[in-house]
Amino acid sequence: MFASAEEKREFTRDLFSRLAPRYELLNVLISLGQVWGWRRAAADAAQLPSGGRVLDVAAGEGGVSRALLARYPEARVMAVDFSPQMVRLGRARTDGRVRWAEGDALRLPFPDGTFDAVLNAFMLRNVVDVQAALAEQARVVRPGGRVVCLEMTWPRSRWFRPLFHLYFFGWVPLLGTLLTGQRDAYRYLPRSVHEFLPPEGVAAAMERAGLRRVRYRLMGMGTVALYVGERGA
């Protein structure tokens, strides 16, 4: 899809900057409203202690951060995104309990073991190096803390797969183009999911990053996977 890692990096940075104003609306419409439940499930999986510190990587406009605060009102939430436009929008759409910073998922600007949990939602397929992104998240979580990943995956059901293909390659690009005018973005989305690692591949990458007890479960009729891993001592 891309000639180089740098080409993908620049494409995705520009893409999410352009999508920022309508990003949340499209997430809700494309997921048929299920994205809120998926975020709640990710927040539950973090298992934060009272007053725990948590990092939301590639936070977008703060959907996961809001879910975390709804589940853990005393949590100290840090949100980071590499798009300045997303960070500005996120600051406007979250309250003062969420601290925001610009940052690259491959070089997180935090010391080792800073957080009790690290979450990312729909990020992994967009980074240029999945293994490096997972290693960074494992680095900044404390021993015993959790890394939680929420990501789309291609459904396995023989009867549902062609229906999803029609929806994702047909209706989603049309809807995205109508609402944002960004046709390339919503042509990239289905291809990025179709070409991404299967759940077993993501779980294996998490283990290589030093996480243990890695497990996942499928949601949304097999179109979304929720992964959980714990950092060893």
Secondary structure as GFF3:
##gff-version 3
##sequence-region A 1 233
A	DSSP	alpha_helix	5	19	.	.	.	ID=ss1
A	DSSP	three_ten_helix	20	22	.	.	.	ID=ss2
A	DSSP	alpha_helix	23	30	.	.	.	ID=ss3
A	DSSP	alpha_helix	35	46	.	.	.	ID=ss4
A	DSSP	beta_strand	53	57	.	.	.	ID=ss5
A	DSSP	alpha_helix	63	71	.	.	.	ID=ss6
A	DSSP	beta_strand	76	81	.	.	.	ID=ss7
A	DSSP	alpha_helix	84	93	.	.	.	ID=ss8
A	DSSP	beta_strand	98	102	.	.	.	ID=ss9
A	DSSP	beta_strand	115	121	.	.	.	ID=ss10
A	DSSP	three_ten_helix	124	126	.	.	.	ID=ss11
A	DSSP	alpha_helix	130	140	.	.	.	ID=ss12
A	DSSP	beta_strand	141	152	.	.	.	ID=ss13
A	DSSP	alpha_helix	160	166	.	.	.	ID=ss14
A	DSSP	pi_helix	167	171	.	.	.	ID=ss15
A	DSSP	alpha_helix	172	180	.	.	.	ID=ss16
A	DSSP	alpha_helix	183	194	.	.	.	ID=ss17
A	DSSP	alpha_helix	199	208	.	.	.	ID=ss18
A	DSSP	beta_strand	211	219	.	.	.	ID=ss19
A	DSSP	beta_strand	224	231	.	.	.	ID=ss20
###
